[in-house]
Amino acid sequence: MAHLRAVKEKEKDVQRSILDYLELIGAFYYRNNSGAMVAEYKGKKRLLRFGAKGSPDIIVVKNGLYIGVEVKGTDGKQSEDQMDFARRLIKAGGEYILAHSLDSFVEQFRALDNKQ
């Protein structure tokens, strides 16, 4: 008898499927880029940061509720900064979804309807 192996999904593929789903249902959302890079300006190297440290990959507003969506691949883990952002967002009244697949996102996203 053949054994079935769980399919490991890459973060970029999970994210693409979530963005496609949000587009399909007509949700208000945007891709939230954050991070840092080194750039050179007038011969000097500078560290440029953009976005809030630890902020989620996707922002969705559903029925007036701010939802941060952190996307990870099958084996992905949150950083300390991401966990801190999640705690602060929830404390401020927003919601936070940690999604390792489209299915896990949809399940958590739909469950928010019952909280309002």
MONORTA-V848652 format. One line per field, one symbol per residue. ss: DSSP state (@ for helix, = for strand, . for the rest). psi: psi as a letter, one per 20 degrees, with the letter a starting at -180 (. if undefined). A space follows every 50 residues. Layout:
ss = ???
psi = ???
//
This chain:
ss = ..........@@@@@@@@@@@@@@@..====...=======..======= .......=====..=======........@@@@@@@@@@@@...=====. .@@@@@@@@@@@@@@.
psi = pqppqpppqqghhggghgggghghikqorqpopqbqqpqppljppqppqq rppjqrhppppoljppppoppqagjqqqrghghgggghgghijaqppopi rgghggghghhhhii.
//
